[in-house]
Amino acid sequence: MATTEVQNTAAKPSQNPVKGRSAAKESIEDIIYGSVAGIVGKYIEYPFDTVKVRLQSQPDHLPLRYTGPLDCFRQSIKADGFLGLYRGISAPLFGAAAETSSLFFFERIGREVVYASGYLSQDRVLPLSALWFTGAFAGAFTSFVLTPIELVKCKIQVPTSKDGAPPKTPSVMSVIRDVYKHEGVRGFWHGQMGTFLRESGGCAAWFGSKETTTKMFHLLNEKSATSQMEKDLLATEALPLWQQAVAGASAGMSYNFLFFPADTVKSRMQTAPVGGSRQNKSFWQEGKALWNQHGLRGFYRGCGITVLRSAPSSAFIFMVFDGLKRYLPM
């Protein structure tokens, strides 16, 4: 019986029910530590994100401006310098803090919903299938927080020209005023369907892949243990940093690859000019136009660089968040 208990503990994913902790303290930790982790991750990934959005938003009716990620990097640095790749980062920093804290907050709420449903008793660890669900739950709710922030970010990263004049980089406030003037409050949620699909599906993969990889490492480490005492110790200790990094990296790569087409359509919608005679396309209209023009390949434009930058970014997000939760509990 004792051996079975140790095996079950060693196979635990990292999101365990925490006893003796108030919901208020857990929520504060999710918000503060999630914000810190999100900001760290955003500084790492932002130049790659700028290139990704520029690749995604190239117009259908003109020859492609960039031949690929490296060419986009080269042209962007030549035109604006390296710091130009950080254009508009103020809104994304706020967005990263809001997104990551919301994800961890709603993921914990999702676990509470599963426990409240009677699916498992509170003293049991959620199986991986339930953790994939709580990831989708977190992403679905977070998408409504994220869409307005990403809309402002995309319009700053890919400024549009008017009357043939060279495009000028807009400020955060000028974008907000412009959207509100022409489209009202509803305009800030333009592209919501794309964000919803990307976040709900992608976050199921984000949390699910991380927990699956974490469980795999726990099982491997347990098998390498030579004594019962060592197994007991491994059950309560955090994974080695390199294993935490691999688990976090696998999460980011899964998130970005599986639902990248939804993100491409969303970026095209959110970089479209505001106002004028042009009417906003729906998510499905934009997707159909892209398919007719470029086929499946068009939906994955910029995918390689996005998956590449997501590995270190996501690794740091989980390492920072899990480290703060473990070593600085409130």
Phi, psi and omega in degrees: 000317180296321180296318179300319179300316180295319180297318180295322180292318182294334181272005183296141165290175186281340181270089182259151173296133183255121182271147176077012180247133179285153179297327180296315180294320177299318181295318179297317178298316180301317184288312184288308183290326175295323178295315179299313181297319180296321179293318177300313180297323182293320178298326180289317191264347193300314179303322179291326179293321177300314178297318180300313182295321179293323176292320183292325191265011178296134186292155183288322192272002180240157173300146181299132181285326183244136179277344181173182182302315182295319178295322178295317175302312184298311181295321181293316180292322178296321183280319188235358185080171183297323181294340176297336177289345177261014180302129176078022186286342183300313178295315178297328177297315175298318180296319180296319178296316180293318182295307187293319178295321178295320180299311181292324179295308183289332177295320177293320176298321178299320177296321178295324177297318179297316179295319182294335180288348182086006180298321177217154174284158186298337183272003179259147177277137181294139175288167183299324180300321178291326180289330172295321178295315181296331174295316177296320178301313180296316181295320182299314180287323181293332182301327181287333175283325192276327187305310180298323181293317180291328178298314178296317180300313182296321181290333176281321181293327182233077181294144180260150180265151178237134178058032177078359180284154178301138182294138177253142180289117181281159174272168179301313183293325180292324176295315180299315179297319183294315180295315182295322181297316186268331188231356179072191182299324182300330182298336181288345178255021174293124185096011182300321181300317179296318179295320180298312180296316181295316185286316182293313178287316183294322181284334170300317178289325183297303179290318183296316179294319180297316181289324178296315179293321178298315179297320179300316179294322177300317181293319178296318180294323180294320180295331181278350181291143183257351181215163178295323179297319179294323177296318178298320180293317180297330182293334184254344182274155173289155176296154172305152185303321183293327177288322174299320181295318180296318179297316179294320179296319179297326178296311182297318180293321178294315180304311188283324184285315190294325184239030180297321179304321178296322179291323178298313180297317179300316181297320178295321178294319187278346177262001178292147179301147178265137176082192180075195183277347183289132179261136180298136176274150173285171179302316183287325177294317179295318179295320179295318180297320179293319179297316181296327184275317189232356180069198183301324183300326180297330181287340183251018178293121182089004184292318183302312182291330179291315178295322180297314183285338182288336183296302179293324181298310181292324177301313180293323180300311181291322180295318179293312183296309181297323179295316179294320179295324184281316190259346177230057179292147181266000000 
